């Protein structure tokens, strides 16, 4: 204790510790081992067990009662009674079901079990082109437009307002008309190619409006064969809706409903095509339940073409993918009927 006081006094004077260590500090008067031993003893005295100060007799009964029971005395019934007393009876609330997990009320299969499937012949005849029936039955496009989700409506309206701010209202209307015109010309060019191949291809390649689109889908056309229908109307006889199919043909050996799309932005993934898979699946179901078609389709193909000639993105939909979108389409169809 005396040595520690002496060190404290020295530390208060500037330069005193420096002078102290310049002399033989570690001599008999202040051995190093004494300092380290004193610190160890001091720290040991400060360390103590706080549990030693607990009144063991006071909490003896409590400890015994807790450790003597291996299981809780409560049962599910007593817990429920206690919850009812504290919080009242539980509310009968069902968690919301995601749209993807819902089941349509009136489910109709995508493949018609009562329809005979004829083998697709390689002897290509003229592709079918059924006229679209003008009745009060809704079209696939109309159903999808009137059942857009609030999020889809929000983004569509925001895009529209942004384009109007940049172009002006009149120029925006002209812009949308040109987009529709380009799509129609592109579809007409493809139809001509499938009907008269090389001659039509040369003629359409000279048209600047569709030249880029045709160049974009050139690698996809190489995988298409045995065209069965072009710009043909379809009618689902059970669900009572209509549609106009772009093309029905084989893509890499699989008979598909093919939908040609144009885009200014790349769409490398199927989810980038928004409601297009629902549209294709709706057409597949309509063909399979339309007596005018003596075949059934199980697959779909969405081809996104680009005006600058960039390679188009073909999105193939196998039977499993089509089945998933068929379920979503039936839900949208039910939503449309509820609204109307």
C-alpha positions, 0 to 999 in steps of 0.5 A: 500500500505504501509503495502504491501511494509512493507511485501515485505521488510520483505520477503527479509530478511531471518527469518524476517517473522518467527520473525514477526509471532512469535509476535502478528501480528494480532493486531491493527497495522496489522489486518487480515481483512485488509490484506484479504480485500486488496487482494480482492480489488486488484484482483477486480481492475485487473478484467475487461470486454474486451468488454467495450473497443470495439468501438461499433459505428465502428462495429454497421453496421456490427452487424446490417447486420449480425443479420438482416438476418434470412437466408443466401442470398446464394442459391445452384446455387450461391454456385455451381457457386462460387465453379466452379469459385474457383475450376473448375467443379467437377470431375465425380468420382464414389467411389470404390465399395467393392467386397462384394457389387458388383453384377455379370454381368451374375447372375445365381441362386444357386438353379435351379428353373427348376429342380425337387426336389425329397424327400431324401429317408432314404432307402440308396442306394449306394452313387453316384460316377460320374466320373470327365469329362476331358474337357477344362472346368476349375475346381473350384480349378483352378478358385480359385487359379488363382483369389487369391487377392494380399494379399492372394498371398503375405501371401502364398508366405511369408509362402512358403519362411519361410518354405523353409528357415527352411526346405530347398527346397527339404525337403519343397517339400517332406513336401508338398507331405506328406500333399497331401498324408495324405489328400488323405489317409484321404479321402479314409478312410472316403469313406471306412467308409461310404461304409462299416462302422465298418469293415473299421473303425477298419482297418483304425484306425490301420493306424498311418497316418490317425488315428489322423484325424479319431479320430478328426472327430469321433464326427462329423460322429455321426451326418452324415447320408443318404450319397448321393454321395462320391468323385463324379464329378459335372458339372455346365451346365450353367456356364461351370465349373467342380468340385469333391465333397467330400461328399453329405449327411445329417448333423443333418437332413440338406442335405449338400455338405461336404468338409473334410479338414486337418489342422495343426493349429486350425480353429475354425471359418468359416473365418479361412478356407479362400476360402473353403466356395467359393469352397463348394458353387460352388459345391452346385451350380454345383450339382443343375444345373447338370442333373446327380443329381436328388436332390438339395442342399441348405447347406454346411459343412466344417469339419477341422480335426487335426492330433493330434486327437483334436476334429474337427471343423465343420462349417455349412453353412445355405442357407443364408450364402451359398447365400452370398458366391455364389455371391462372387463365381460368381465374382471370376468366372467372374474375371477368365474369364476376365483374360483368 
